[in-house]
Amino acid sequence: MLPALSPAQEKLLIKLADPEAPADWGKDVSTGDLLAELANAEFHGVLPIVLRKFRERGDANLPKDARLLQKLTELRDQMTTATGQSMLLQYHGDRIMKALAAKGIPARIVKGPVFARRLYRQLADRPFTDIDILVAPTSIEAANRTIAECGFVLGSGEAESHELQEFKWLEKENSSLLIELHGNLVHDTGMRRRLSLGFRELQAIDGGETDTPAALLTIAIVHAAGGHKFHRLQLCVDVLQGVRALRSPEEEARLLEAARMTGIELELATVLNVTGRLFGAPRAIELADRIKPDLSIRLAKWLITGNMLLRVNSREKLRSRLSRDAFRWVQRLARARPYPA
């Protein structure tokens, strides 16, 4: 269980987790406060951003406490290792993409390295622990054979992988290197009747381009609400950065059209609402409010709050779990909105 944070400490964690917020805090922050912030940041996947801000502030301006300095040294070493792991994953991802292209199999890398490159000013703020490759469902078998030829072995059950359209591949010589092949980024079969985000949908959202802000934000929203059920703050940081990447009313309109086309209007309204309220981002809230709320959206917004997300591994984790489980049922029971053919 994570160290409990007071409301003031939670506010500081949000500020530290925001890649574009200044790296400052009051002089009255104690060693215990900072150690609690670091523990929560590590759990929530925002430690690289927080450590960068500690570095920018300077060790000389931190409390002179051996516990804090030792912890910072340990965490910085971990982040150096994580950065190296990300670079190695990127190498293998590029190698597999070249092999797929040589066989004429359309594919694209999504999430981790693409988010880091396109949404974050500093690549090290967004390390990743796997490479996600998306192909059309009809290309799954050929893509799986190609990944195997590149020296990877299937690490997930074949029947379940086909059902979820998600195949986990481990490098033969280093099982810490994970490649995930997807036929659809929505893995829950109960939800896939209503929403879908696959290779074809992303091509339509991009409209002849690649990795447009609308497509990246759509992926981030599905990742937060469809795959991981709000289990850490990093998911909302990706969404926050995605909102900031929308540079024009036209790009905002493309996002809303993407939500209608893919069926994720409930998820978009919910994720943008909680992200905007957590980080004080009125533009995210305004975009969320542009989705006309029905009963399911109102209920989802009530269930998914900043407190629920921040306290996912605190003394209130049972309440958080129940809220997130209830949200999943809302997703499964929500009716699909009509989309014009």
N, C-alpha and C positions, 0 to 999 in steps of 0.2 A: 504494500500500500504506500502511496506517495505521501510525503510530508504535507500536512494540511496548509492551505494558503488562506490568509485573511482576505477580505475584499480588496484591500489596498495592495496586497501581494499579487492577487489575481490580475489587478489592473496593470501592475508592473510587468507581469509575465506577458500580457497581451502586447504591451509596448515593446518589450524586448523581442517578441516573436515577429513583429512587423518589420519586414526587410527595409522599409523606407522611413521608419520612425527614428528619431535621434537616439544615440547611445548615451543617455543621461539618466540619472536618478539622484534622489536626495542624499545628503551626507549622513542622514540618520538611519540608513539601511545597514543592518548588522550582518555579521558573518553568517549567522543562522538563517537570516532572510535570504542571503545570496545562495547558500547551499540548497535551501528549499527550492529556489527558483531554478537552479541548475538541474536538480532531480526531476522536477516537473517538465522542464524543457527537454530533457533527454527522453522521457516517456512520450511526450507529445510530438517528437520528431522535428523540433525546431532548435535543437541544440547548436547546429552549425551557425545559425543566425545569432543566437545569444552569445556564443563564444567570440564571434567576430566583434560584437559590441563591447564585450569585456576587453578585448584587445585594443579596440579603438579608445576606450576610456583610459587604458593603461594600468598595469599592475601597481604602479606607484600610487595610484589614486584609489586602490582597493584597501579594505581593512587589512592591517598587518597581522594576519592570522595564518599559522602554518597549515591548519586544516583546509582552509580555502585555497591556498597556493598549491597544496598537494593535490587537491581534487581537480583544480584547473589543469595541472600538469597531466594527470591521468586522462582527463577528457580530451585535451588537445592531442594527446598521442592517439586516442581512439579515432578522432576526426581525421588525423593524418592517414591512418589505416583505411578509414572509410573512403577517403578521397582516392586513395590508390585502388581500392576495390571498384569504385565507380569507373575509373579510367580503364581498368581491365575488362569490366563488363561492356563498356562502350566499344572496346576493340573487338570483342567477340560478337557484339551486336552488329557492328559494321561488316564483319566477316560473313555472318549469316545473311545479311541483307544483300551482299554482293552475290552470294551463292544463289539466293532466291531470284535475283534479277537475271542471272545467267540462264536460269531455267524458265524465264518468262512468267514467274509467279508474282503478281502484284502484291505488295506488302508495304506496311509503314510501321515505324517505331512510334509508340505513343507513351505518354506520361513521362516518367523520370527524366531521361536526358533531354527530351524535347522541352519539358517544362523548364528545366534548368537553363537551357540555351535561349529560350524565347520569352520567358516570363520574369526571370531574375536578372538583375544587373550584375550580380556576382555568382558565377557558376557554383562556387563552393557552398553557397547558401542552400543548395538543393541537391544533396547527394542522393543516390538511389541504390537499392539493394538487388535489383533485377532489371532485366530488359524485357519490355512488353512489345510483342510484335503482333500486329493485327492483319489478318488476311480475310478474304471472302470465304464463307463456309465451304464453297465448292473447291477451294484450294487447300483445305486443311490437310488432307492426306499427303499431297505432294509436298507441302511445306514441312510436315512432320518428317518425311523421308529425308528432306534436305538438311534439316537440323541434325538428324541422326548421322548423316554423312559428314557433318562438321565436327563430330566428336562428342556429341551429347547423348545421354541416355534418359529415357522417360522416367520421371520420378513421381508420377501420379497414376492412379488407376485408370486404365484405358476406358472402361465403361463410363465411369463418372466423368472423365475428361470430355468424352463425346457429349454427354448430357449437358455439362456446363459450358461447352465450347471453350475450354481452357485446359491447355496441356502444359505441364511443368517439366522442363528439361534441365538436367544437371550435367555439367562438364565432367567427362570421365575422370580426368586427373585432379579435379578440384571441385568437389561437390558444393562449395560455397557459391559457385557461379551459377546463377539461375536465369534461364530464358523461359518466358511464358508466351505461348502461342495462343492467340484468341481468334475465335470466329465471330464473337460478339462481346462487347465490353459489359453487357448485362448478363450475368451468369445465373441469377436466380430465375429458374424456369417459371416460377409462379408469377413473376413480374414481367417476363418477356412477352406475355400476351398483350401488354399495354405499352411497353417502351422497348426500344431497340436502338443500339448504337454499334453499327458494324462498319465495315470498309465502305460499303455503298453509301451509307448515310453520311459518313465523313467526307466522302468525295463531293456529295451534293452540297454540304455545308460550305466546303472550301470553294466551290464554284470555279474550278480550274486552277486555283492556287494551291498552296500546301501550308498546313499548320497556320491557318488564319486565326486571329484572336477569338472569333466566335466558335471555331472548332475546338480550340484548346480549352476554352471555358466550358463548353459542353462536356468535354471529356472530364475536366476537373469536377464538375457537378455530379456526373454519373459515378465517378470514383468515390466521392465523399458520401453520397446518399444511396448508391446502388451496390457498391462493392464492400465498403468498410463500415458503414453505419455509424459515422461520426465518432470513431473511437480515438481520434487524436487531433490536435490542433493544426497540424501540418496540412491536413486536408482543406481546411478553411483558408490557410495562408495561400495555397495554390489558387483557390477561388478568388481571394482578394487581389492577387497579382493578375489573374485573368481579367477581372473587372477593370483594373488600371490599364490593361493592354488595349481595351476598347477605345479607339481614338476618335470616333465620330458617331453621329446619330445613325449613319448607314450601318456601321458595325454593330451597334446596339440592335437595330432592326433585324440584322442577319441572325443575331443570337436568339431573339424572340421567335423568329421563323424556324430556326433550328429546333427550339424547344417544342414547337407545335408539330414539326415533322417527325421528330423522334419520340414524341409522347412523354417528354420529361417536364412538362409544365409544373406539375406538383413538386418535383425535385428542385427545379430551378427556383421557384418561389420560396421554398423552404431553406435551401442552402444559402441563397443570396440574402435572405432575411436574417438568418442567424449570423452570417459572416459580417453583414453590415452593422449589426448591433454590437457584436463583439469588438470590432475594430473601429467603431465610430466612422463608418464609411457610408454616408447618406446616399451616394450614387448606387451602391448595391441594394439598399432598401428601396430606392425609387424603382429600380429595374424589377425587383421582386414584386412590387405593388402593381406593376403593369400587367401582371397575370391576374385576370379576373378570378377572385377567390370563390371556390365552391366549398362545400362542407369539408371535404377531405383536405384541402389546402389550409383552411382555418384550423382544423384539428392538428395537422402536421406542424404548423407554426407554433401552436400551443405546446406541443410535445418537445420540439427541438429548440432548446434555449441555450444561451451561453453557459449558464450554470451546469446544465446537463452535460455539456461537452467538456468543460474544464474539470469536472469532478467525476470523470468516468472511472478513475482508480483511487478514489478518496473514501472517506467514511460514508459518503452518500452514493457509493458506486451501485448499490442495489437499485436505488431510485433512478439513477441514470440508465442502468440496464433495462429496467422496466419501460422507461420512456422510449428508449431506442427500439426495443422489441415491439412496442405498440406502434411506433412509426412504421416499422416493417410491415405490420399487418395493414395499416392504412394504405401503404403502397400496393400491397397485393390485392386489396379489395376495391381500390379506386377504379372508377370507370374510365375507359379511354375516351378522350375528347375527339370529336370528329375532325379529320384533317382533309381538306379539299384535294381531290385527285388531280 
